[in-house]
Amino acid sequence: MFTQIANILFQEVIKTYHIMDDPYQPFTNPYNKDSQLLEHLLYRKCWIDTVQWHYEDIIRDPNIDPVAALDLKRKIDASNQDRTDMVEYIDSYFLEKYKDVEVQSNATINTESPAWGVDRLSILALKVYHMNEEATRKD
């Protein structure tokens, strides 16, 4: 159930981003932070990942102006911090949601944290989108 919701939201973000396909476009979160906190956090998380994906495409241009590259490198660093902050917010959400659940004695840790697992889902949604773009392009 959670994974379905996350994947639907991630696809929504990626589709919305690619309408303008510009990492400098304004960000608007359609999900209310007070009444739809999880959706709000997931939407923001994937938006950060999507913008950063495109920043990294730009910085790989071998002809990029060095001054522009330095500015973009700083944007990527700030984006990485935003990404980490969002992971922490999402982990806080899960911690609050499941604070009264008793951990079973045989429970194992299978990922860094739930939110880093969400991070991987967001990045995988971007990979699927861009692989499809490459696989179906006409040239």
HELIX and SHEET records of a PDB file:
HELIX    1   1 PHE A    2  MET A   20  1                                  19    
HELIX    2   2 LEU A   37  ILE A   59  1                                  23    
HELIX    3   3 PRO A   66  LYS A   97  1                                  32    
HELIX    4   4 PRO A  114  THR A  136  1                                  23    
END                                                                             
